[in-house]
Amino acid sequence: MLEGKTVNLRVVEREDLPLCAEWVNNPEINGEYEPLLMFSRADIEKWYDSLGPKERWFFIEKKDGTKIGLIRHAAHGWGTMIGGVIIPSERGRGYCTEAVKIMVDYLFLSKDIVRIQARTNQQNVASQRVLEKAGFEREGTMRKSNFSRGKWIDMLIYSILKEEWKEPRILTQTTSK
Ligand SMILES: CC(C)(COP(=O)(O)OP(=O)(O)OC[C@H]1O[C@@H](n2cnc3c(N)ncnc32)[C@H](O)[C@@H]1OP(=O)(O)O)[C@@H](O)C(=O)NCCC(=O)NCCS
């Protein structure tokens, strides 16, 4: 487990997949900017079993163990990408920003990578604020690169380079819990 100040990140296990399925199929949790996609339990199990060592999903948990969101990292040809979600009742309290900072610490401390990136819908201001607060820089726009809610939309690309990653780091400790 990756421990921060107000949240921890816990790797998603196979037995957690029913909760993941419930969340990924809930449009209120995905928010208004993510594609409207539905997955069966079998889809989710197949996807989970296909994850390689360079791709992981983590629950974002409060210190009392309550699960309040998900954050993931995955390796792509052009770098390592991250993305996440917080359940609606827990938004606006800085939890996603802290989860992103923990993930950035973890990735730069554990992998020989120089760049972490995230993509976000141009209208998703909350997501852009999270990335800016976590030290990411806006790089540009991928015009009409994502089909969501019946239309092609522009996506913004953000990144943080290893040399821009500054103290104080927020990952306080790692445990086997
Ligand atoms: C994006 C998301 C993960 C943010 O989680 P969160 O825990 O609420 O994020 P934080 O509390 O750390 O920060 C949110 C920031 O966005 C701001 N914000 C939220 N909604 C906003 C809006 N409509 N307009 C402007 N700013 C907004 C908040 O005020 C806060 O900034 P501040 O600290 O400067 O006040 C959450 O909204 C979510 O799960 N959305 C649905 C899924 C999604 O879009 N994921 C991103 C995919 S790239």
The ligand as a Tripos MOL2 file, in Angstrom:
@<TRIPOS>MOLECULE
LIG
   48    50     1     0     0
SMALL
NO_CHARGES

@<TRIPOS>ATOM
      1 C1        -11.6840   15.0070  -11.7200 C.3       1 LIG1
      2 C2        -11.8920   14.4290  -10.3160 C.3       1 LIG1
      3 C3        -11.1610   13.0880  -10.2420 C.3       1 LIG1
      4 C4        -11.3510   15.4010   -9.2680 C.3       1 LIG1
      5 O1        -11.4000   14.8050   -7.9840 O.3       1 LIG1
      6 P1        -11.4220   15.6870   -6.6270 P.3       1 LIG1
      7 O2        -11.0280   14.8090   -5.4940 O.co2     1 LIG1
      8 O3        -12.7030   16.4260   -6.5270 O.co2     1 LIG1
      9 O4        -10.2240   16.7250   -6.9420 O.3       1 LIG1
     10 P2         -9.5610   17.7830   -5.9140 P.3       1 LIG1
     11 O5        -10.5070   18.0300   -4.7770 O.co2     1 LIG1
     12 O6         -8.2090   17.2750   -5.5950 O.co2     1 LIG1
     13 O7         -9.4100   19.0810   -6.8270 O.3       1 LIG1
     14 C5        -10.4890   19.5360   -7.6310 C.3       1 LIG1
     15 C6        -10.2340   20.9570   -8.0770 C.3       1 LIG1
     16 O8        -11.0940   21.2590   -9.1850 O.3       1 LIG1
     17 C7        -11.8870   22.3950   -8.8500 C.3       1 LIG1
     18 N1        -13.1640   22.2320   -9.5370 N.ar      1 LIG1
     19 C8        -14.0450   21.2510   -9.3980 C.ar      1 LIG1
     20 N2        -15.0830   21.4400  -10.2410 N.ar      1 LIG1
     21 C9        -14.8350   22.5890  -10.9190 C.ar      1 LIG1
     22 C10       -15.5120   23.3210  -11.9080 C.ar      1 LIG1
     23 N3        -16.6750   22.9030  -12.4110 N.pl3     1 LIG1
     24 N4        -14.9520   24.4660  -12.3650 N.ar      1 LIG1
     25 C11       -13.7690   24.8870  -11.8860 C.ar      1 LIG1
     26 N5        -13.0500   24.2170  -10.9370 N.ar      1 LIG1
     27 C12       -13.5970   23.0870  -10.4660 C.ar      1 LIG1
     28 C13       -11.9830   22.3520   -7.3490 C.3       1 LIG1
     29 O9        -12.3650   23.6150   -6.8300 O.3       1 LIG1
     30 C14       -10.5360   21.9750   -6.9940 C.3       1 LIG1
     31 O10        -9.6400   23.0510   -7.2070 O.3       1 LIG1
     32 P3         -9.1400   24.0270   -6.0120 P.3       1 LIG1
     33 O11        -8.4480   23.1620   -4.9950 O.co2     1 LIG1
     34 O12        -8.2410   24.9920   -6.6870 O.co2     1 LIG1
     35 O13       -10.3810   24.6670   -5.4310 O.co2     1 LIG1
     36 C15       -13.4070   14.1960  -10.0230 C.3       1 LIG1
     37 O14       -14.1030   15.3800  -10.3180 O.3       1 LIG1
     38 C16       -13.9970   13.0380  -10.8250 C.2       1 LIG1
     39 O15       -13.9150   11.8870  -10.4050 O.2       1 LIG1
     40 N6        -14.6130   13.3330  -11.9950 N.am      1 LIG1
     41 C17       -15.1780   12.2910  -12.8220 C.3       1 LIG1
     42 C18       -14.1080   11.4160  -13.4990 C.3       1 LIG1
     43 C19       -13.1280   12.2530  -14.2790 C.2       1 LIG1
     44 O16       -13.4960   13.1690  -14.9910 O.2       1 LIG1
     45 N7        -11.8660   11.8750  -14.1570 N.am      1 LIG1
     46 C20       -10.7670   12.5260  -14.8410 C.3       1 LIG1
     47 C21       -10.4200   11.7920  -16.0770 C.3       1 LIG1
     48 S1         -9.0100   12.5540  -16.8610 S.3       1 LIG1
@<TRIPOS>BOND
     1     1     2 1
     2     2     3 1
     3     2     4 1
     4     2    36 1
     5     4     5 1
     6     5     6 1
     7     6     7 2
     8     6     8 1
     9     6     9 1
    10     9    10 1
    11    10    11 2
    12    10    12 1
    13    10    13 1
    14    13    14 1
    15    14    15 1
    16    15    16 1
    17    15    30 1
    18    16    17 1
    19    17    18 1
    20    17    28 1
    21    18    19 ar
    22    18    27 ar
    23    19    20 ar
    24    20    21 ar
    25    21    22 ar
    26    21    27 ar
    27    22    23 1
    28    22    24 ar
    29    24    25 ar
    30    25    26 ar
    31    26    27 ar
    32    28    29 1
    33    28    30 1
    34    30    31 1
    35    31    32 1
    36    32    33 2
    37    32    34 1
    38    32    35 1
    39    36    37 1
    40    36    38 1
    41    38    39 2
    42    38    40 1
    43    40    41 1
    44    41    42 1
    45    42    43 1
    46    43    44 2
    47    43    45 1
    48    45    46 1
    49    46    47 1
    50    47    48 1
@<TRIPOS>SUBSTRUCTURE
     1 LIG1         1 GROUP 0 **** ****
